[in-house]
Amino acid sequence: WYQRRVRGVHQASRAVNIKRVIPTFSVSGVYSCQLSTVCDQLAMGYGNGDVEVYNVETGEHVTVIQNVCKNLPVTSIRYLNDSAAFFATGPSGRVRLIDPHQKVNQWVLDVDNEISCIDVNLDNTYLAVVGKNPDVYVYDANTYKVLTIFEGPKGCDNDLDDSQLGHSK
C-alpha cells in the first residue's frame, strides 16, 4: 500500500512539474523554515546549527551559513520585510542577523533563555522573542533594547482555570 501511494505521489508531482530539491545538510533534520516576505527565498534551519538558503522558483542553492547556533538546532527564522536579511536563533539564547547578499552575519542579541520562536513586525521596528522562560520580550529591532515584557505564568499551577493560563501552557 505504502509503495503504491509513494509511486502515485511521485507520478502526480511529475505531471504538474514539481521541482525536487535535495538539501545538502538534510541528514541533521530541518527544525525551522521561513519564506522571505517576497517569496523568492526559503531559509531552512537545521539540527546541526546551520542555515541554508534556496531560491524558491529554481530550487537553486543560494548559500549556507554554518554554525549559526553553535551545533544546536536553529529553532526559528524570520525574514525582515522586503529584504533578503533574516533573524535566526535557537536554544543558545543568541539571535543572529544574517543577510546573505550583503555578507552580514552578526550576533545582535544574547539573552539568558532557550529561544524557541522569534518574530518581526511588518515595518521591521519590533522583534519579539520567547523561549523556555515563559515571558515574551519585545525589543526595538534597531537598538535591541527591551521595550515591553509580556509576563507568562511562573511555574505549573494545575489549579488555574483556562482563562488564567498564559501563552506557554
Backbone as a printed PyTorch tensor [residue, N CA C, xyz], in Angstrom:
tensor([[[  0.8360,  -1.1990,   0.0000],
         [  0.0000,   0.0000,   0.0000],
         [  0.8760,   1.2560,   0.0000]],

        [[  1.8640,   1.2960,   0.8830],
         [  2.7210,   2.4720,   1.0120],
         [  3.4820,   2.7510,  -0.2850]],

        [[  4.0470,   1.7110,  -0.8880],
         [  4.8040,   1.8930,  -2.1370],
         [  3.9030,   2.3920,  -3.2590]],

        [[  2.6660,   1.8750,  -3.3330],
         [  1.7210,   2.3710,  -4.3490],
         [  1.4320,   3.8430,  -4.1260]],

        [[  1.2730,   4.2300,  -2.8630],
         [  0.9870,   5.6280,  -2.5210],
         [  2.1600,   6.5280,  -2.9210]],

        [[  3.3830,   6.1170,  -2.6060],
         [  4.5700,   6.8980,  -2.9520],
         [  4.6990,   7.0100,  -4.4730]],

        [[  4.4830,   5.9120,  -5.2020],
         [  4.5390,   5.9590,  -6.6770],
         [  3.4960,   6.9320,  -7.2190]],

        [[  2.2910,   6.8950,  -6.6350],
         [  1.2270,   7.7970,  -7.0860],
         [  1.5820,   9.2540,  -6.8620]],

        [[  2.1500,   9.5720,  -5.6920],
         [  2.5630,  10.9390,  -5.4000],
         [  3.6810,  11.3550,  -6.3480]],

        [[  4.6390,  10.4630,  -6.5900],
         [  5.7560,  10.7780,  -7.4880],
         [  5.2520,  11.0400,  -8.9120]],

        [[  4.3360,  10.2030,  -9.3940],
         [  3.7870,  10.4040, -10.7390],
         [  2.9910,  11.7070, -10.8150]],

        [[  2.2260,  12.0180,  -9.7810],
         [  1.4540,  13.2680,  -9.7660],
         [  2.3820,  14.4670,  -9.7700]],

        [[  3.4940,  14.3820,  -9.0430],
         [  4.4100,  15.5150,  -8.9980],
         [  5.0620,  15.7420, -10.3540]],

        [[  5.3300,  14.6670, -11.1020],
         [  5.8950,  14.8430, -12.4500],
         [  4.8630,  15.4490, -13.3910]],

        [[  3.6100,  15.1410, -13.1840],
         [  2.5610,  15.6520, -14.0600],
         [  2.3730,  17.1550, -13.9160]],

        [[  2.6100,  17.7140, -12.7340],
         [  2.4370,  19.1470, -12.5350],
         [  3.7670,  19.8910, -12.4810]],

        [[  4.8470,  19.2290, -12.8140],
         [  6.1670,  19.8580, -12.9130],
         [  6.6950,  20.3730, -11.5810]],

        [[  6.5640,  19.6120, -10.5400],
         [  7.0940,  19.9940,  -9.2330],
         [  8.5970,  19.7590,  -9.2250]],

        [[  9.3300,  20.7470,  -8.7420],
         [ 10.7900,  20.6160,  -8.6430],
         [ 11.1270,  19.8400,  -7.3820]],

        [[ 12.0690,  18.9260,  -7.4890],
         [ 12.5530,  18.1840,  -6.3270],
         [ 13.9440,  18.6930,  -6.0030]],

        [[ 14.1260,  19.1670,  -4.7780],
         [ 15.4060,  19.7120,  -4.3370],
         [ 15.8800,  18.8770,  -3.1520]],

        [[ 17.1300,  18.4700,  -3.1660],
         [ 17.6930,  17.7120,  -2.0570],
         [ 18.6890,  18.6050,  -1.3380]],

        [[ 18.3150,  19.1310,  -0.1620],
         [ 19.2360,  19.9830,   0.5960],
         [ 20.5040,  19.2160,   0.9630]],

        [[ 21.6210,  19.8980,   0.9920],
         [ 22.9010,  19.2330,   1.2190],
         [ 23.1040,  18.8090,   2.6620]],

        [[ 22.4880,  19.4690,   3.6280],
         [ 22.6690,  19.1160,   5.0280],
         [ 21.4370,  18.4460,   5.6210]],

        [[ 20.6370,  17.7900,   4.8020],
         [ 19.3620,  17.2440,   5.2560],
         [ 19.5160,  16.1480,   6.3090]],

        [[ 20.7070,  15.5600,   6.4840],
         [ 20.8710,  14.4740,   7.4450],
         [ 20.6740,  14.9350,   8.8890]],

        [[ 20.8440,  16.2080,   9.1710],
         [ 20.6890,  16.6860,  10.5450],
         [ 19.2520,  17.0830,  10.8750]],

        [[ 18.3790,  17.0710,   9.9130],
         [ 16.9740,  17.3680,  10.1390],
         [ 16.6610,  18.8530,  10.0940]],

        [[ 15.5180,  19.1840,   9.5070],
         [ 15.0710,  20.5700,   9.4200],
         [ 14.2650,  20.8790,  10.6760]],

        [[ 14.6730,  21.9100,  11.4110],
         [ 13.9940,  22.3210,  12.6370],
         [ 13.1580,  23.5760,  12.4370]],

        [[ 13.4390,  24.3380,  11.3870],
         [ 12.6620,  25.5480,  11.1110],
         [ 12.8260,  25.9110,   9.6450]],

        [[ 11.8590,  26.6460,   9.1310],
         [ 11.9700,  27.1610,   7.7690],
         [ 11.1260,  28.4260,   7.6660]],

        [[ 11.5150,  29.2790,   6.7400],
         [ 10.7920,  30.5340,   6.5730],
         [ 10.9540,  31.0030,   5.1440]],

        [[  9.8500,  31.3940,   4.5260],
         [  9.8890,  32.0380,   3.2130],
         [ 10.1490,  33.5210,   3.3980]],

        [[ 10.9410,  34.1020,   2.5110],
         [ 11.1410,  35.5480,   2.5680],
         [  9.8100,  36.2210,   2.2820]],

        [[  9.6850,  37.4740,   2.6920],
         [  8.4000,  38.1660,   2.5550],
         [  8.0000,  38.3820,   1.1060]],

        [[  8.9590,  38.3710,   0.1920],
         [  8.6220,  38.4830,  -1.2320],
         [  8.6230,  37.1100,  -1.9020]],

        [[  8.7630,  36.0590,  -1.1020],
         [  8.6660,  34.6600,  -1.5250],
         [  9.6670,  34.2530,  -2.6020]],

        [[ 10.8410,  34.8760,  -2.6000],
         [ 11.8490,  34.4480,  -3.5660],
         [ 12.8960,  33.5350,  -2.9400]],

        [[ 12.9610,  33.4850,  -1.6030],
         [ 13.9390,  32.6470,  -0.9220],
         [ 13.2750,  31.8390,   0.1790]],

        [[ 13.8800,  30.6830,   0.4380],
         [ 13.4740,  29.8370,   1.5490],
         [ 14.7150,  29.5670,   2.3850]],

        [[ 14.6530,  29.9120,   3.6760],
         [ 15.7480,  29.6140,   4.6050],
         [ 15.3210,  28.4310,   5.4560]],

        [[ 16.2230,  27.4470,   5.5860],
         [ 15.9410,  26.2670,   6.3920],
         [ 16.9840,  26.1510,   7.4990]],

        [[ 16.5130,  26.0160,   8.7450],
         [ 17.3980,  25.8550,   9.8890],
         [ 17.5110,  24.3880,  10.2560]],

        [[ 18.7280,  23.9290,  10.4440],
         [ 18.9790,  22.5130,  10.6760],
         [ 19.3520,  22.2070,  12.1200]],

        [[ 19.2950,  20.9360,  12.4580],
         [ 19.6310,  20.4750,  13.7920],
         [ 21.0920,  20.6370,  14.1540]],

        [[ 21.9580,  20.7900,  13.1700],
         [ 23.3880,  20.9580,  13.4440],
         [ 23.7860,  22.4250,  13.6130]],

        [[ 22.8000,  23.3440,  13.5600],
         [ 23.0880,  24.7690,  13.7590],
         [ 23.3200,  25.5480,  12.4820]],

        [[ 23.2170,  24.9100,  11.3240],
         [ 23.4220,  25.5890,  10.0460],
         [ 22.1010,  26.0900,   9.4730]],

        [[ 22.1930,  27.0760,   8.5870],
         [ 21.0410,  27.5710,   7.8450],
         [ 21.4030,  27.5280,   6.3610]],

        [[ 20.5080,  26.9860,   5.5480],
         [ 20.6910,  27.0010,   4.0980],
         [ 19.6050,  27.8610,   3.4760]],

        [[ 19.9800,  28.5940,   2.4320],
         [ 19.0350,  29.4560,   1.7240],
         [ 18.9250,  28.9550,   0.2940]],

        [[ 17.6760,  28.8270,  -0.1890],
         [ 17.3950,  28.3570,  -1.5380],
         [ 16.5340,  29.3620,  -2.2860]],

        [[ 16.6850,  29.4010,  -3.6010],
         [ 15.8020,  30.1620,  -4.4700],
         [ 14.5280,  29.3380,  -4.6200]],

        [[ 13.3870,  29.9370,  -4.3340],
         [ 12.1200,  29.2010,  -4.3450],
         [ 11.7220,  28.7810,  -5.7570]],

        [[ 11.8900,  29.6390,  -6.7300],
         [ 11.4420,  29.3350,  -8.0900],
         [ 12.3030,  28.2910,  -8.7810]],

        [[ 13.6130,  28.3940,  -8.6240],
         [ 14.5110,  27.4860,  -9.3440],
         [ 14.9730,  26.3050,  -8.5040]],

        [[ 14.8580,  26.4090,  -7.1850],
         [ 15.3830,  25.3720,  -6.3070],
         [ 16.8840,  25.4600,  -6.1250]],

        [[ 17.4890,  26.4820,  -6.7140],
         [ 18.9430,  26.6540,  -6.6560],
         [ 19.4050,  26.9900,  -5.2430]],

        [[ 20.5200,  26.3890,  -4.8570],
         [ 21.1390,  26.6490,  -3.5520],
         [ 21.7890,  28.0300,  -3.6040]],

        [[ 21.3880,  28.9310,  -2.6990],
         [ 21.9360,  30.2880,  -2.6710],
         [ 23.1730,  30.3450,  -1.7910]],

        [[ 23.0480,  29.8600,  -0.5430],
         [ 24.1860,  29.8990,   0.3770],
         [ 23.9190,  29.0050,   1.5740]],

        [[ 24.9690,  28.7140,   2.3030],
         [ 24.8580,  28.0440,   3.5960],
         [ 25.5920,  28.9070,   4.6120]],

        [[ 24.9580,  29.1020,   5.7600],
         [ 25.5810,  29.8340,   6.8600],
         [ 25.8150,  28.7970,   7.9400]],

        [[ 27.0600,  28.4980,   8.2050],
         [ 27.3850,  27.4250,   9.1330],
         [ 27.4840,  27.9230,  10.5720]],

        [[ 27.1440,  27.0160,  11.4770],
         [ 27.3150,  27.2200,  12.9080],
         [ 26.5810,  28.4570,  13.4430]],

        [[ 25.3870,  28.6830,  12.9570],
         [ 24.5850,  29.8150,  13.4210],
         [ 24.2620,  29.6660,  14.9060]],

        [[ 24.0080,  28.4560,  15.3380],
         [ 23.6230,  28.2030,  16.7380],
         [ 24.6000,  27.2910,  17.4640]],

        [[ 25.8650,  27.3260,  17.1210],
         [ 26.9060,  26.5730,  17.8470],
         [ 26.5260,  25.1070,  18.0400]],

        [[ 26.2110,  24.4150,  16.9580],
         [ 25.8700,  22.9860,  16.9480],
         [ 24.5580,  22.6510,  17.6500]],

        [[ 23.7340,  23.6570,  17.9030],
         [ 22.3910,  23.4410,  18.4270],
         [ 21.3930,  23.7210,  17.3060]],

        [[ 20.1790,  23.1820,  17.3840],
         [ 19.2180,  23.3890,  16.3050],
         [ 18.8110,  24.8550,  16.1340]],

        [[ 18.5940,  25.2490,  14.8960],
         [ 18.0580,  26.5750,  14.5780],
         [ 16.5440,  26.4330,  14.6760]],

        [[ 15.9540,  26.9660,  15.7600],
         [ 14.5350,  26.7310,  16.0390],
         [ 13.6020,  27.7670,  15.4340]],

        [[ 14.1400,  28.9120,  15.0350],
         [ 13.2590,  29.9470,  14.4780],
         [ 14.0330,  30.8500,  13.5280]],

        [[ 13.3910,  31.1690,  12.4140],
         [ 13.9450,  32.0790,  11.4000],
         [ 12.8450,  33.0590,  11.0290]],

        [[ 13.1800,  34.3410,  10.9240],
         [ 12.2060,  35.3460,  10.4840],
         [ 12.8950,  36.3270,   9.5470]],

        [[ 12.3480,  36.4450,   8.3430],
         [ 12.8570,  37.4230,   7.3740],
         [ 12.3790,  38.8180,   7.7280]],

        [[ 13.2170,  39.8000,   7.4750],
         [ 12.7950,  41.1940,   7.5460],
         [ 11.9280,  41.4740,   6.3370]],

        [[ 10.9800,  42.3740,   6.4810],
         [ 10.0570,  42.6890,   5.3880],
         [ 10.8040,  43.2860,   4.1960]],

        [[ 10.4890,  42.8000,   2.9990],
         [ 11.0820,  43.2800,   1.7400],
         [ 12.6040,  43.2500,   1.7590]],

        [[ 13.1730,  42.1720,   2.2640],
         [ 14.6220,  42.0860,   2.4030],
         [ 15.0710,  40.6400,   2.2920]],

        [[ 16.3460,  40.4640,   1.9560],
         [ 16.9510,  39.1290,   1.9790],
         [ 17.5200,  38.8300,   3.3550]],

        [[ 17.5010,  39.8130,   4.2560],
         [ 18.0390,  39.6420,   5.6020],
         [ 17.0230,  38.9310,   6.4900]],

        [[ 17.5350,  38.1490,   7.4480],
         [ 16.6630,  37.4560,   8.3810],
         [ 17.3510,  37.2860,   9.7290]],

        [[ 16.5210,  37.0750,  10.7570],
         [ 16.9990,  36.7220,  12.0790],
         [ 16.9330,  35.2070,  12.2100]],

        [[ 17.9020,  34.6120,  12.9030],
         [ 17.8910,  33.1750,  13.1840],
         [ 18.3050,  32.9740,  14.6350]],

        [[ 17.7140,  31.9750,  15.2750],
         [ 18.0010,  31.7360,  16.6870],
         [ 17.7690,  30.2860,  17.0600]],

        [[ 18.1400,  29.9680,  18.2840],
         [ 17.9400,  28.6220,  18.7980],
         [ 18.1150,  28.5890,  20.3040]],

        [[ 18.3370,  27.3940,  20.8590],
         [ 18.4240,  27.2350,  22.3130],
         [ 19.6140,  27.9410,  22.9590]],

        [[ 20.5540,  28.4090,  22.1810],
         [ 21.7240,  29.0930,  22.7460],
         [ 21.3580,  30.4370,  23.3710]],

        [[ 20.1980,  30.9890,  23.0070],
         [ 19.7890,  32.2890,  23.5260],
         [ 20.3370,  33.4520,  22.7300]],

        [[ 21.0000,  33.1610,  21.6440],
         [ 21.5640,  34.2190,  20.8050],
         [ 20.7290,  34.3810,  19.5390]],

        [[ 20.5620,  35.6300,  19.1160],
         [ 19.8450,  35.9310,  17.8820],
         [ 20.8560,  36.5200,  16.9060]],

        [[ 20.8660,  35.9760,  15.7090],
         [ 21.7670,  36.4770,  14.6710],
         [ 20.9770,  37.1910,  13.5940]],

        [[ 21.5570,  38.2630,  13.0760],
         [ 21.0370,  38.9380,  11.8920],
         [ 21.9220,  38.5020,  10.7330]],

        [[ 21.2910,  37.9570,   9.7030],
         [ 22.0340,  37.4210,   8.5670],
         [ 21.4710,  38.0190,   7.2870]],

        [[ 22.3510,  38.5350,   6.4480],
         [ 21.9720,  38.9910,   5.1120],
         [ 22.9490,  38.3700,   4.1260]],

        [[ 22.5390,  37.2960,   3.4380],
         [ 23.4570,  36.5950,   2.5450],
         [ 23.9910,  37.4620,   1.4050]],

        [[ 23.2080,  38.4290,   0.9470],
         [ 23.6450,  39.2760,  -0.1730],
         [ 24.6660,  40.3140,   0.2630]],

        [[ 24.5000,  40.8460,   1.4710],
         [ 25.4140,  41.8710,   1.9750],
         [ 26.5450,  41.2770,   2.8080]],

        [[ 26.5790,  39.9560,   2.9280],
         [ 27.5970,  39.2500,   3.7270],
         [ 27.5760,  39.6880,   5.1950]],

        [[ 26.3780,  39.9650,   5.7180],
         [ 26.2070,  40.3220,   7.1310],
         [ 25.8750,  39.0480,   7.8960]],

        [[ 26.5790,  38.8210,   8.9950],
         [ 26.3250,  37.6730,   9.8470],
         [ 26.8130,  38.0510,  11.2430]],

        [[ 25.9210,  38.6290,  12.0540],
         [ 26.3620,  39.1520,  13.3460],
         [ 25.3690,  38.8350,  14.4500]],

        [[ 25.9130,  38.6150,  15.6650],
         [ 25.0630,  38.4670,  16.8370],
         [ 24.4730,  39.8290,  17.1630]],

        [[ 23.1620,  39.8780,  17.3680],
         [ 22.5330,  41.1540,  17.7180],
         [ 21.9060,  41.1120,  19.1120]],

        [[ 21.7370,  39.9180,  19.6490],
         [ 21.0610,  39.7770,  20.9220],
         [ 21.5550,  38.5020,  21.5920]],

        [[ 21.8370,  38.5810,  22.8750],
         [ 22.2620,  37.4170,  23.6420],
         [ 21.4760,  37.4360,  24.9420]],

        [[ 20.5060,  36.5360,  25.0630],
         [ 19.6370,  36.5200,  26.2380],
         [ 19.8020,  35.2110,  26.9930]],

        [[ 19.4720,  35.2250,  28.2630],
         [ 19.5480,  34.0370,  29.0970],
         [ 18.2310,  33.2780,  28.9760]],

        [[ 18.0440,  32.6370,  27.8140],
         [ 16.7960,  31.9420,  27.5360],
         [ 17.0290,  30.9850,  26.3790]],

        [[ 16.4150,  29.8140,  26.4370],
         [ 16.4630,  28.8830,  25.3130],
         [ 15.3730,  29.3010,  24.3310]],

        [[ 15.7170,  30.1000,  23.3430],
         [ 14.7250,  30.7080,  22.4550],
         [ 14.1040,  29.6600,  21.5340]],

        [[ 12.7750,  29.7000,  21.4640],
         [ 12.0590,  28.7730,  20.5940],
         [ 11.3900,  29.4860,  19.4260]],

        [[ 11.1470,  30.7960,  19.5540],
         [ 10.4330,  31.4950,  18.4920],
         [ 10.7660,  32.9850,  18.5040]],

        [[ 10.9030,  33.5470,  17.3100],
         [ 11.0930,  34.9890,  17.1560],
         [ 10.1460,  35.4790,  16.0750]],

        [[  9.8390,  36.7640,  16.1090],
         [  9.0060,  37.3610,  15.0660],
         [  9.3790,  38.8250,  14.9210]],

        [[  9.1080,  39.3610,  13.7430],
         [  9.3920,  40.7570,  13.4240],
         [  8.1290,  41.3460,  12.8180]],

        [[  7.8100,  42.5940,  13.1890],
         [  6.6200,  43.2130,  12.6100],
         [  6.8930,  43.6670,  11.1760]],

        [[  5.8510,  44.1170,  10.4810],
         [  5.9470,  44.4270,   9.0460],
         [  6.8940,  45.5650,   8.7030]],

        [[  7.0510,  46.5520,   9.5890],
         [  7.9790,  47.6430,   9.2440],
         [  9.3490,  47.4720,   9.9140]],

        [[  9.6260,  46.2470,  10.3880],
         [ 10.9460,  45.8770,  10.9210],
         [ 11.3860,  46.7130,  12.1240]],

        [[ 10.4480,  47.1950,  12.9260],
         [ 10.8260,  48.0200,  14.0680],
         [ 10.8170,  47.2560,  15.3900]],

        [[ 10.0770,  46.1470,  15.4590],
         [  9.9770,  45.3760,  16.6940],
         [ 10.3870,  43.9260,  16.4470]],

        [[ 11.0670,  43.3640,  17.4330],
         [ 11.4710,  41.9680,  17.4170],
         [ 10.9340,  41.3180,  18.6850]],

        [[ 10.1090,  40.2840,  18.5340],
         [  9.5490,  39.5710,  19.6860],
         [ 10.2850,  38.2440,  19.8560]],

        [[ 10.5710,  37.8860,  21.1170],
         [ 11.3480,  36.6900,  21.4240],
         [ 10.6860,  35.9510,  22.5790]],

        [[ 10.5660,  34.6220,  22.4600],
         [ 10.0440,  33.7910,  23.5440],
         [ 10.8140,  32.4780,  23.5470]],

        [[ 10.8930,  31.8790,  24.7180],
         [ 11.6100,  30.6160,  24.8390],
         [ 11.1790,  29.8540,  26.0640]],

        [[ 12.1350,  29.1740,  26.6770],
         [ 11.8460,  28.3710,  27.8580],
         [ 11.3370,  29.2460,  28.9990]],

        [[ 11.9130,  30.4300,  29.1520],
         [ 11.3750,  31.4230,  30.0780],
         [ 10.0140,  31.8170,  29.5100]],

        [[  8.9340,  31.7780,  30.2790],
         [  7.5990,  31.9870,  29.7080],
         [  7.2690,  33.4350,  29.3250]],

        [[  8.1740,  34.3720,  29.6200],
         [  7.9010,  35.7650,  29.2690],
         [  8.2120,  36.0180,  27.7910]],

        [[  7.3980,  36.8510,  27.1550],
         [  7.6450,  37.2800,  25.7730],
         [  8.2760,  38.6640,  25.8410]],

        [[  9.4370,  38.8060,  25.2380],
         [ 10.1630,  40.0710,  25.2400],
         [ 10.0110,  40.7330,  23.8790]],

        [[  9.6860,  42.0130,  23.8710],
         [  9.6230,  42.7830,  22.6410],
         [ 10.7650,  43.7910,  22.6700]],

        [[ 11.5960,  43.7390,  21.6300],
         [ 12.7810,  44.5910,  21.5310],
         [ 12.6210,  45.5920,  20.4120]],

        [[ 13.2990,  46.7150,  20.5210],
         [ 13.4700,  47.6270,  19.4000],
         [ 14.4140,  46.9050,  18.4360]],

        [[ 14.0040,  46.7270,  17.2020],
         [ 14.7820,  45.9370,  16.2400],
         [ 15.9890,  46.6890,  15.6970]],

        [[ 16.1720,  47.9380,  16.0890],
         [ 17.3590,  48.6860,  15.6640],
         [ 18.3860,  48.8110,  16.7790]],

        [[ 17.9210,  49.0350,  18.0140],
         [ 18.8380,  49.2010,  19.1440],
         [ 18.9660,  47.9260,  19.9740]],

        [[ 18.0060,  46.9940,  19.8180],
         [ 17.9530,  45.7340,  20.5620],
         [ 17.7990,  45.9500,  22.0600]],

        [[ 17.1210,  47.0080,  22.4230],
         [ 16.7790,  47.2770,  23.8200],
         [ 15.3510,  46.7930,  24.0800]],

        [[ 15.1260,  46.2420,  25.2810],
         [ 13.8050,  45.7370,  25.6460],
         [ 12.8190,  46.8970,  25.7270]],

        [[ 11.6800,  46.7580,  25.0670],
         [ 10.6160,  47.7630,  25.1190],
         [  9.4800,  47.3110,  26.0350]],

        [[  9.0880,  46.0400,  25.9160],
         [  7.9520,  45.5190,  26.6710],
         [  8.2200,  44.0650,  27.0430]],

        [[  7.7660,  43.6840,  28.2280],
         [  7.8190,  42.2850,  28.6410],
         [  6.3940,  41.8340,  28.9400]],

        [[  5.9370,  40.8210,  28.2280],
         [  4.6420,  40.2140,  28.4920],
         [  4.9070,  39.0170,  29.4020]],

        [[  4.5190,  39.1320,  30.6620],
         [  4.8480,  38.1040,  31.6320],
         [  3.9710,  36.8730,  31.4530]],

        [[  4.6250,  35.7240,  31.3870],
         [  3.9340,  34.4460,  31.3260],
         [  3.7740,  33.8920,  32.7230]],

        [[  3.0670,  32.7790,  32.8630],
         [  2.8620,  32.1900,  34.1850],
         [  4.1800,  31.6770,  34.7550]],

        [[  4.3370,  31.7820,  36.0460],
         [  5.5400,  31.2940,  36.7200],
         [  5.2390,  29.9450,  37.3550]],

        [[  5.8260,  28.9000,  36.8350],
         [  5.6170,  27.5550,  37.3640],
         [  4.3500,  26.9350,  36.8320]],

        [[  4.1300,  25.6920,  37.1840],
         [  2.9310,  24.9680,  36.7500],
         [  1.9500,  24.9190,  37.9080]],

        [[  0.8310,  25.5830,  37.7470],
         [ -0.2050,  25.5860,  38.7680],
         [ -1.4340,  24.9300,  38.1620]],

        [[ -1.6810,  23.6940,  38.5320],
         [ -2.8040,  22.9500,  37.9540],
         [ -4.1510,  23.4460,  38.4370]],

        [[ -4.1780,  24.3660,  39.4310],
         [ -5.4430,  24.8880,  39.9450],
         [ -5.9780,  26.0440,  39.1090]],

        [[ -5.1850,  26.5130,  38.1190],
         [ -5.6440,  27.6270,  37.2970],
         [ -6.6870,  27.1450,  36.3030]],

        [[ -7.7230,  27.9600,  36.0630],
         [ -8.6610,  27.5990,  35.0060],
         [ -8.1300,  28.1240,  33.6720]],

        [[ -8.7690,  27.7400,  32.5730],
         [ -8.2750,  28.0830,  31.2380],
         [ -8.1230,  29.5770,  31.0150]],

        [[ -8.9290,  30.4050,  31.6740],
         [ -8.8420,  31.8430,  31.4740],
         [ -7.5840,  32.4290,  32.0920]],

        [[ -6.9320,  31.6980,  33.0010],
         [ -5.7320,  32.1950,  33.6740],
         [ -4.4390,  31.6590,  33.0640]],

        [[ -4.5560,  30.7510,  32.1150],
         [ -3.3570,  30.1510,  31.5300],
         [ -2.6890,  31.1140,  30.5740]],

        [[ -1.3580,  31.1430,  30.6040],
         [ -0.5930,  32.0100,  29.7330],
         [ -0.2540,  31.3250,  28.4240]],

        [[  0.5580,  31.9920,  27.6350],
         [  0.9010,  31.5100,  26.3010],
         [  1.7470,  30.2370,  26.3120]],

        [[  2.3860,  29.9060,  27.4110],
         [  3.2640,  28.7360,  27.4310],
         [  2.5550,  27.4800,  27.9140]],

        [[  1.2670,  27.5590,  28.2070],
         [  0.5270,  26.3730,  28.6820],
         [ -0.0910,  25.6500,  27.5190]]])
